[in-house]
Amino acid sequence: MSTFTNPIIPGFYSDPSFQGFDQLGTDRERYQSALSNLPQSSNNKDNNASRRELFTGGIHAPTIRYHNGVFYIVCTNLTDTANMPSNTDFHSSNFILTAIDLSDPNSYSKLIYFDFHGIDLSLFFDKNGKVYVQGSWIYGYDQNPATVIRQAEIDVATGQLLTGARDIWSGATGKVPEGPHVYYKDGWYYLLIAEGGTHARHKITMARSRSIWGPFESDLANPVLTAEGSSGVVQCVGHGDLVYDKDGQWWCVMLARREYGNFYPLGRETFLTSVEWVDGEFPVFKDVKIKQRTKRQVARKTDTKWPVGVHLKSISSIGCRRRSGDISNSKNEYPS
């Protein structure tokens, strides 16, 4: 039995998206991966003083995908206006950014804007050549429902929506559905989303359909992953993305936070867990732990003098560090 340490990226790295891709070399196939986690800006607004909530504008929840030699990052910039009322939602500007080489600043395109009133955008490249954008459409966070998952066909070169944005799922609970991603496997379109808000009721739920447009049938086991009701250090698990490695084994990267009493000084961090996905069935997620046990082989991490994890006896022992590891064995195409 192997173990690895969560979070895989400590510190405030929320809303992770993980994309594997393969490159064909002259003599063998290479597998590389990229993790998209763009920073948020400090455009803050006190939306609910009674609950001590501070909503943050800026860059939110990017999704990264790789298709035909090109990286696509789809993202939201939330902005407000001067003297904006506290019960008014931010304005969402959504855009696509492309690159051939993520390490080369000159490789990046100009921003390709498109019209979608919402956040948490994702892209799905279907096998028929069509591309679809999914997102959390905002009715208003003081409304009921506050959001819904909507989808449209899109031209990623121009940002033009080729269909109207249609509702495809309101979630298993209907409580703030966000963070959608679509995967195609075994003749099914699987839809993974976050629900419950990003705090104690946060969770991952799934549904599937034979058609990209639905109707989507909810997994009877929903939520497929959550820490709600548990007493462990890892809390607020949600907003995940699925990827599989060179051995065909599935993993889920997601946000969670490590709680010290009523505090979580490092915010929402990036965690990883293994997933078992039997053909024709919904995937099964392993509960998220600090010391994550798995029967799979995992890469050895570089040793460091910085402390790992949260020691509940002393808040001063909480450390933040970046760990190196081998994430070079993940692919871009999902098995059909």
N, C-alpha and C positions, 0 to 999 in steps of 0.2 A: 504494500500500500504506500503510495507516494503522497506527499503533502506540498502545498504551496501556500504562501502567505497573502492574505487579502488585507487592505486593498492593493490591487496591482499597480495603481497610480495613486499614492496618498496625497492629501491636500485637496484644495477645492477644485476638483475636476469633475463637474457634473455632466449629466446628459451625454454619455459617451456613445460613439458610433464606431463600429469596427468593420473594416473591409479587407478581406483577403483578396489577393490577385496573383496570377501566375505570369511569369515571363519565360518565353522560350529562348534558351541559349543555343549555342552552336552544337553542344554535345549532350546537354541534359536539360531537364525542366527545373526551373528555379521557382520557389514560392516565397513571396514576401507579403508583408501586411502593413497597413497604415492605420493609425488611430487618430480620428479627428476629434479635437476638443478645443474649440476656439474660445478665447476669453470673453467674459461679459464686461461691459463698461459700467461706470458708476453713475448712471442716470436713475436716481432713486425717487420713489414716491410712496408716501405712507398711505396705503389704500384702506387699511383697517386698523385704526389706532386702538380700538377696544381689544383686538386680538394680537396687537403688536406685530402686525405683518408689514413688511417693507417690500414692495414690488420693485424689481430692477429692470430698467430698460437696457438697450444695447444688443449685442450679438447673442443669440439664444439657439441652443440645441441644433447644431449642425449635423447633417447626415452625410457620410462619404460613401460613394459607390465608384466602381471601376468597370468600364465597359469598352471593349474594342480599343484598348491601349490608352484610354483617356480616364482621368480621375474627374468625378463630378462631386462638388460640395454644394449642397442646397441648405440655405440658412435664412434666418429671420433677423432683421434689425428693428427693435422696438424703440419708437421715439415718442416724445410728448411735446406739448407746447407750453409757452409761458403761462403761469397761473392756471394750469390744468386742474380741474376739480378732482378730488380724491376718488370719486366714484366713477370716473371716466377711464376706460381702458386705453392703454397705449395704442398708437398706430403701428401696424405691422407692415414693414417693407420686406418682401421676400425676393430672393435672388439665387441664381446659380453661378458658380465659379468653376472653371475647368482648368486642368493642368496636365501636362504630359509627364513632368518630373516634379514631384512635390518639393524636392530639395533645391530647385532652381527658381528664384523669384521671377525671372524673366519668362518662365513657362506659364505663368498664370494669365488667364483671360481677364477681360474687363467684366464687371458685374452684369449679369443678364437678368433683368428684373421681370417678374410676372405677377399677375393679379390674383391674390389669394388672401382673404381676410382671416388670418390665423397664424399659428406657430407650429413648431415641431414638424417641419416638412421632411419628407422622404421621397426617394425616387425608386421606381421599379422598372427594369428593362425586361420586357416580355420577349419570348422567343420569336414572336411574329414581327419584331422590329418596332413595335409601338412602345412608348414610354409613358408612365403614369406617375403623377405626383399625388402623394397623400399628405394630409395635415390635420391638425386640430383646429377646426373652424370655430371662431369665437362668436357666440351669441352675446356674451357679456358675463363677466365673472360674478356679477350680482344677480344673474338670471338663473332660471331653472328650466331646462338644462343650461349649463354655462357654455358647453362646447359639444361638438359632435365630430366624428371622423368623416371627412369628405375627400373625394378623389376626382381628378380630371386627367384626361390625356393631354400631354404637353409636347411641344416642340422644344427640345432642350437647347437647340441652336439659337432660337429667337426669343424664347420665353412665352410664346403664344400658346394659350390654352386652346386645344383642338376640340374640346367638348366643354359643356358646362360642368361646374363642380357639383357632384352629387353626393348625398349622404350614403355611406356604405355600412356604418355600424355606430351604434350609440354606446357600445360596451356591454359588459356583463352586469355592471351595477348602475350604469348611467351617470356615475359621479365623475365629472371632469375627465372624459376620455381624451388622452393626449398621446404623443410619442409613437405614431403608427409606423410600422414597417411591414412590407409584404414580401413573402417568399413563396416560390413555386416548388412543390415536391410531390412526387407520386400522383400527378394528375390533379392536385389540389392547390388552390391559392390560400396560403395561411396568412392571417393578419394578426400581428402582435401589437399590443398597445399598452400604455400605462393608464391607470385609473386611481381615483381616490385622493388626488392632490399629492403633493410631494413630501408630505409629512407622515404622521403615524399610520394613516390608512393607505399609504402608497402600495401599489401592487402591479403585477404584470398579468394580463389576461390575453386569451387567444380565441380566434374564431377561424372558420375556413369555408371555402366555397369552390364549386367547380368552375365558376366564372369570376373574372377579375372584378366584375360589377356586383357580385353577390347574387342572391342573399347569403350573408355570412352566418353560419351556425356556430353558436357559442360552445366552447369546450365545457362539457359537464363537470370537469374537474376545476374550473376556474374558482379562484385565481390560481394560475399555474406557479406563481412565485410571489411570496409576500413575507414580511416579518410582523405583520399586524397581529397583535395578541401575544407575541412572544416576549420573553424577558431577557434575551441575549444582548450582547453589546452591539451587534449589527442590527440597525433599524432602518425603516423608511426605504426598503428595497423596491426598486421599480425602474422604469424607463430603460428597457433593455434592447439589445440588438444581438442577433444570432449569427454565428459563423462556424464553418466546419474546417477541420485541418486535413493534412495530406492522408491521414489514415481513415478519413470519413467520419471522424468523431466530432460531435457538435458541442459548442460552447456558447455561453451567454455572457456578455459584458453588460453591466448595468450600474446605476448609481445606488449608493446606500450611504449611511452615515454611522460613525462610531459614537455612541452616546456615553457621556460621563455625567451621571445623574440627569439633570434637566438640560445639560449643555452638550454641544457638539462642536468644539472649537475649530475643527478642520473642515467643517461644512460637509457637503455632499461629495463623496469620493468615488473612484472607479473600482468596482469589484468584478470578480469573475467566478463563474460556476460551470460545472459540467452539465450536459443535457443528453438524455437518451431519447433518440427519435426513431422509433420502429416504423418501417414502411407502412403507409396507410393509416397511421395513428397520429394523434396529437403528441408533441414532445413532452417529456417529463423532466423537470428541472430539479437539481439537487439544492437543498437549502444552503444558504450562504453563511459561511463561517469565517472567522479570522484565520484559523488554521484549517484550510480546506483539504479534505482527504479525497483521494481519487485512486482508482486502480490504473489510471493511465500514466504514461511517462510524462514527466514535466521537466522543463529546463531548470538547471541550477541557477540561482540568482547570485549576483556579485555581492560578496560580503561587504559590510559597511560598519562604521562605528556608531551610526545613528540608531536610536532605539526603534523597534518595530512594534506597531500596535498600540492599544490603549491600556495602560495599567491603572486600574480603577482606584488603587491606593494613593495615587499621586497624579494630579493633573499636569504637573511639571514634567512628567516623564513622556508626555505625548510628543512624538517626533514626526517630522515631515521629511520625506526623502524621495528621490526618484531612483527606481531600481532598474537595472538593465537585465534583460532576459531574452531568450530566443523565441520570438513570435514570428519566425520566418517560414512557418509551415502551414499557412492557411491559403485557401483557394477562393476564387471569386465567383465561380458558377455554382449554383445550388443543384444537387443531384435531382433528376426528374424521376 
